[in-house]
């Protein structure tokens, strides 16, 4: 008898969970299709919060927006990577030259 109660309880919980999942998916789909109007001008807000400032990594040395890929990977050997890491280590404060074997 107790097994039957457990089966019924977990079946009810499974139906509630699936129903909740379907409702959440429908709500998410409806919200993704909704278009919001742009914010209106509010003179009480400071100027810095009204203007959109790009992230510093998207700017070049002159402060202009860059228009190029942000991730450029090039092929390098293990020895090249090791040499670059050794050079960084040697240039750091307290860095000592690496002993070559």
C-alpha positions in Angstrom: 0.0 0.0 0.0 2.8 2.4 0.9 4.5 1.7 -2.5 1.3 2.8 -4.3 1.2 6.1 -2.3 4.9 6.8 -3.3 4.2 6.1 -6.9 1.2 8.4 -7.0 3.0 11.2 -5.1 6.0 11.1 -7.5 3.8 10.8 -10.5 1.9 14.0 -9.3 5.3 15.8 -8.7 6.5 14.8 -12.2 3.4 16.2 -13.8 3.7 19.4 -11.9 7.4 19.7 -12.8 6.7 19.1 -16.5 3.8 21.6 -16.5 6.0 24.2 -14.8 8.7 23.6 -17.4 6.2 24.0 -20.3 4.8 27.3 -18.7 8.4 28.6 -18.3 9.3 27.8 -21.9 6.2 29.6 -23.2 6.8 32.6 -21.0 10.4 32.8 -22.1 9.4 32.5 -25.7 6.8 35.3 -25.4 9.3 37.5 -23.6 12.0 37.0 -26.2 9.5 38.2 -28.9 8.5 41.4 -27.0 10.1 44.7 -28.2 10.6 47.4 -25.6 10.4 51.0 -26.4 13.7 53.0 -25.9 13.9 54.9 -22.6 12.6 58.4 -22.8 14.7 61.5 -22.0 14.9 62.1 -18.3 16.6 65.4 -17.4 16.9 64.4 -13.8 19.4 61.6 -14.6 23.0 62.6 -14.9 24.6 62.8 -18.4 27.0 59.9 -17.7 24.2 57.4 -17.2 22.4 58.5 -20.4 25.3 58.1 -22.7 26.5 54.6 -23.5 30.3 54.2 -23.0 32.0 51.2 -24.6 34.1 48.9 -22.6 37.8 50.0 -22.5 38.9 46.8 -24.2 36.9 47.8 -27.3 38.9 51.0 -27.7 42.3 51.5 -29.3 45.2 53.6 -27.9 43.6 56.8 -29.2 40.2 56.0 -27.6 38.5 55.2 -30.9 36.2 52.1 -31.2 38.1 49.2 -32.9 36.5 47.3 -35.8 38.4 44.1 -35.9 38.3 40.6 -34.4 38.9 40.6 -30.7 40.4 37.2 -30.6 43.2 36.3 -33.0 45.0 33.0 -32.4 48.1 32.0 -34.1 49.8 28.7 -34.1 52.9 28.5 -32.0 55.2 25.7 -30.9 55.8 24.7 -27.3 59.3 26.1 -27.5 58.0 29.5 -28.6 55.5 29.6 -25.7 58.2 28.5 -23.2 60.6 31.3 -24.5 57.9 33.9 -24.1 57.0 32.7 -20.6 60.7 32.7 -19.6 61.1 36.2 -21.0 58.1 37.3 -18.9 59.6 35.7 -15.8 63.0 37.2 -16.3 61.5 40.7 -16.8 59.4 40.4 -13.6 60.7 41.8 -10.3 62.9 39.2 -8.6 62.9 37.0 -11.7 66.1 35.0 -12.2 67.4 33.5 -15.4 66.3 29.9 -15.9 69.0 27.2 -15.8 69.2 25.4 -19.0 69.7 21.6 -18.7 
